[in-house]
Amino acid sequence: MGKIIAWILCLIILGLLDLPNMWRKKDRYEMGMFGALLVVGVVYGILSTLGIPLPDPNQLVRDFFEPLGKRLMKSAV
């Protein structure tokens, strides 16, 4: 339980450091993306801390972009 609280505290500190600057710039898109990625990071970190087996994030990115790369390489040749 302590590790989960530490995760959340670290991410709250990160948010408190970054959000005021975004708020002053009134960059709603950046704030939205920051918040969405922060939530994904919190959920992934907590699930990982609890020992729940999760897919490798690198594999998810690879599975997403590999078909696009192959398609682009075919059209370039």
C-alpha positions in Angstrom: 0.0 0.0 0.0 2.9 2.3 0.7 4.2 1.9 -2.8 0.9 2.9 -4.3 0.8 6.0 -2.1 4.3 6.9 -3.2 3.3 6.5 -6.8 0.4 8.8 -6.4 2.4 11.4 -4.5 5.1 11.5 -7.1 2.6 12.0 -9.9 0.8 14.7 -7.9 4.1 16.5 -7.4 4.8 16.2 -11.1 1.3 17.6 -11.9 1.8 20.5 -9.5 5.1 21.4 -11.2 3.8 21.2 -14.8 0.2 22.3 -14.7 0.6 26.0 -13.5 2.7 26.8 -16.6 0.2 25.1 -18.9 -2.6 27.0 -17.1 -0.9 30.4 -17.6 -0.5 29.6 -21.3 -4.1 28.5 -21.5 -3.1 25.5 -23.5 -6.1 23.3 -23.1 -4.9 20.7 -25.5 -1.6 20.2 -23.7 -3.3 20.1 -20.3 -5.7 17.4 -21.7 -3.0 15.3 -23.1 -0.9 15.7 -20.0 -3.8 14.7 -17.8 -4.7 11.7 -20.0 -1.1 10.4 -20.1 -0.8 11.0 -16.3 -3.9 8.9 -15.7 -2.5 6.1 -17.9 0.8 6.3 -16.0 -1.0 6.2 -12.6 -3.1 3.2 -13.6 -0.2 1.3 -15.2 2.1 2.1 -12.2 -0.4 1.0 -9.6 -1.3 -2.2 -11.5 2.4 -3.0 -11.9 3.0 -2.3 -8.2 0.2 -4.7 -7.3 2.0 -7.4 -9.3 -0.6 -7.7 -12.0 1.0 -8.9 -15.2 0.8 -6.2 -17.9 1.9 -6.1 -21.5 5.2 -4.4 -22.3 4.5 -0.8 -23.4 7.2 -1.1 -26.0 5.4 -4.1 -27.6 2.1 -2.1 -27.7 3.9 0.8 -29.5 5.6 -1.7 -31.9 2.3 -3.5 -32.6 0.6 -0.1 -33.4 3.3 1.4 -35.7 4.8 -1.7 -37.4 1.9 -2.1 -39.9 2.1 1.6 -40.7 5.9 1.3 -41.3 5.5 -1.7 -43.6 2.8 0.1 -45.6 5.0 3.2 -45.9 8.0 1.1 -47.0 5.9 -0.6 -49.7 4.7 2.6 -51.1 8.2 4.1 -51.1 9.6 1.3 -53.2 
